[in-house]
């Protein structure tokens, strides 16, 4: 049975956090992790005021070979980072335990991760990896998919996506004209603007996919 682990980790406890910490101040979300042979490529959504300074800072790290902008949209830029060398850090631990990144974003004090594992054995493998590598994570909670509310399970939304969508609806974000900004919604939840933007975007995609694509299949 799938199990979800939510935890926080300080920037100095893993390479990605260390490389991305410090000025310029940017909102960053880990989009996905792709293993390619012995290498692991992180993909990041980044939003802020100084993309050139951000790129220069990342390239200045001894741990980075390259950073490439793959896509630019209104909400930010998607980057791919290529590491130099083999790092035994938290990202490799997630990969080795076959974890799926549901959400991962920077906070004022470090990073917050929401990871889904196929079963408790893989979660234990990840935890043991962190212990062996002396990576200090702060577990917020763990829960199985069956412990979600029925309304969340209906569209396979994460609790955070559902919370963001409900708040956006109640506050009039989807009205024309919009009654509230992303910044105001983010302040109410105590998260970054990039984080709530991604939660709303992914939540909308999930609801529409489950509703429209399933209906379209039924009509075929």
Secondary structure, DSSP 8 states (H G I E B T S, - for coil): --EEEEEEEEGGGSHHHHHH-SSS-EEEEEEEEEEETTEEEEEEEEEES-HHHHHHHHHTSTTEEEEEEEEEETTEEEEEEEESS---SHHHHHHHTT-EEEEEEE-SSEEEEEEEESSHHHHHHHHHHHHHTT--EEEEEEEEGGGS-HHHHHHT--HHHHHHHHHHHHHTTTSSS-SS-HHHHHHHHTS-HHHHHHHHHHHHHHHHIIIIIHHHHHH-
